[in-house]
């Protein structure tokens, strides 16, 4: 059974790997045997993640790209493939901007969409071409609870995460015949930089905890099992699925 979850001999590219969810996912994939290319916005951004992987005996390399810049995203795909075939792509890099919808600045809207949606699609397209040629591959997009609901004062983030769920299904429909599985993970309320404002808001924090049956915020390491499952042979017949890891939030 353990062989089903083994990632030995596989290479993964994880964006947003410098901290939080991306860091936890990168470390988990490495623990399962994958060589992990850790991408972040700066050259030194993923050094801590790479060091953690190497300390546990894994193989890892740091890459960098500004995901809001299409040219940089294309260069990231090229840099990753220079290291060999990429078997697993995890689109975890993301950003958020908070403002009332009637005041939301369009430059912030465009940046959120570029980072959260455009970069994920472009990386999937560029690396997906080689996966199609090799007739194998795993793509994991990071969705959100805001792939299901509207949120408050985060219209661009909500739009991008609804779109990520849709793109996941669209790519799965086209690429399943090539033995490529495209799925998404929708984290619930996790302790990360993106949710710092919510954690600090006493009323919102209490309301969030009250709705989570598990009674606590998620920790980044709680995504490890879901990520390894969707990256491994154990999920070979799972495609176009958005897997909620939310402590029961959606069940309420």
N, C-alpha and C positions, 0 to 999 in steps of 0.2 A: 504493500500500500504506500509506503514512504516514497517509492520511486515515482508515483503519480505526481508528487509535489516537488520533485527534484528539479532544479534549474541548472544542474551541472552541464557545462559546455555551452550555455546560453549567454548572450550579451544583451544587456538592457541599457536603454537611455532613459534617464529620469530627469525631467525638468523640475525646477523649483526645489532642488535637492539640498539647498543650503541649510534649511531648518524646517521645523514643523512637520507637516504631513509628508512632504517630499523626502525629507531626511529619513523619517521612519520607514517609508516604503523602500528607499534605496538600501538601507541597512538590512531590511527583511529579505529583499531579493538576493542580496549578497550572502546572507546566512543560509539561503536555500541553494547556494552554489553558483549563482550568476556572477559574471563579470559586469560591474556596474559603471556606466559613464554618468557622472553626476554633473548636471548643468545648472548654472545659476546666472544671475545678471552680471556678476563680476568674476574676474579670473580667480580671485582668492575666495570667492563666496562659498565654495563647496569643500574647501580644504579640510574643515572639521569633519564633514561626513566621510570624505575619502579616508582620513586618518582612522576614524572609527571602524570602517570596513576593513582596512588593512590590519588594524590591531586584532580583529577577530579572525584573521587569516585569509581574508578575501582579497579579490583583485579589483581595483577601482582607479578611475582617472577623472580629474576635474576638467570640465569644459565651461565655456561662458557664452552667453548671448543675451542681448536685450530683446525680449520677446515682443516688444511693441514695434520692432524694426524688422520689416520683411527681409531685407538683405541679410541682417544678422541671423535670422531664423534659417535662411537658406544655407548660410555658412556653417551654422551649427549642425545641420543635417549632413553636410559634406564632411565636417570634422569627425562626426560620429562614424560615418561609413569608412573613413580612412583607417579606423581602428578595427575594421572587419565588419561582417554582416551584423546588423542589429536585429535580434530576434524578438525583443520586447520593447515597446515604447510606452512610457508612462507620461502622459501629459498632465503634470501636476502644477506647473508654474501658473501663478495667478495673481491678480490684484483686485482691490476693491476701493471704491470711493463713495463716501456718504454725503448726500445732500438731498433736500426736498426735491421732488420731481419738477416742481415749477421753477426751481432755481438751478437745476442740474446743468453744469457747464458742458458744452459739447466736446471740448477738448478732453475732458475727463471721460466722457462717454466713449469717444473714439479709442482712447488708450485702454480702457477696460475691455472693450470688444476685441481690440488687436491682441492683447496679451492672452485673454481667457479663451477666445474663440478662434481668431484667425491663425494664431501660432499653432494651436492644437491641430487645426485642419491641415495647415501647410506641412507640418512635420509628419502627420499621418500620410498625406499624399506623397511626399518625397521618399519617406522610408517605406511606405506601403508598396511602392513600385517594385522595390527589390524583394519584398515579402511575396508579392504576387509571382515574381519570376522564380522564387525558390519554393513556392507552394507551401509556405508556412509563416506564421507570425502571430503575435499577440499585441493588441493595442488596448491600453487601459486609460480612459479619460477620467478626470476627476470632476464629477458633477457636484450636487449640493442639495440640501433641503430646499433651496430656492430654485431647484429644477422642478419643484412641485407646487410651490406657493410664491406669493409676490414679495414678501418682505416689506420693510419700511425704510425709506430713504436710500435704497440701493437699486434703482431701476436698471442701471447698466449691468450690474453684477447679475441681477435676476434674469435679464434678457440673455446674457451670455451663457448662464447655466441651464436655462431652458433649451437654448440652442445646442449646447454640448450634448444633452440627452438626445436631441433629434439627430445630430450628426453621427453620434454613436450608432443609432439604429440604421441610418442611411448607409454608412460604410459597411456595417455588418451585412446588410441586404446584398450589397454589391460584391463583397469580398469573401463571403462564406464559401463560395464555390472554389476559392483558391486556398482553402484550409487556413484562413485567417480569422481569428476570433477578435471581435471588437466589442468591448464592454465598458461599463463605467462603474465607478464607486461613488455613491452619494453619501459623504460623511454627514453625520448629524452635527450637533453643537460640540466642537472640539476646542480644547485650549490651544489656541494658536495666536499669532500676531493679528490675524484678520478679525478675530473675535474679541480682541482686548477691550474694545469700547463697550461691547455687550457685557463682558464680565465685570467691568468697572461700574456699570449702571445697575444700582442696587435693585430697582424695580424690575428691569428687564431680566436680570440674572435670576431673580426669584421666580418670575413667570416661566422662564425657560426650564429651570430645574423642576418646577411643578408639573410640567407637561411630559418630562422624560421619565418613563416607567423605571428605568435603571436608577434614577435619582441622582445622577452625577454627569458632569461634562465628560466627553470622551477625551482620551489621551492619544497623542499621535501613534503610539505603539499599538493601539487597538485596531489599526488598519492593516497590521502586518499579515494576518491570516487571509483576509480578503484579497490583498494584493498578490500574495503567493499563489492562492487558488486560481485567480484569473490569469496569472502569468504562466501557469503550469499545465501539464497534460490533464490534470484533474478536471479542468473546465473545457475540455475539447468539444463538448456538445452544448456549451453555453455561448450564446451569441446575441448581440443586440440588447443585452440586459443591463439595467441600472440597478446595482446592488446597494441598498441602503444599509449603512452601518451607523445606526443612530440611537442605540439604547432603547428602541421602541417608540421613538418620537412619532413616526408616521402611523403607528398603530393606535394612538390616542384619538 
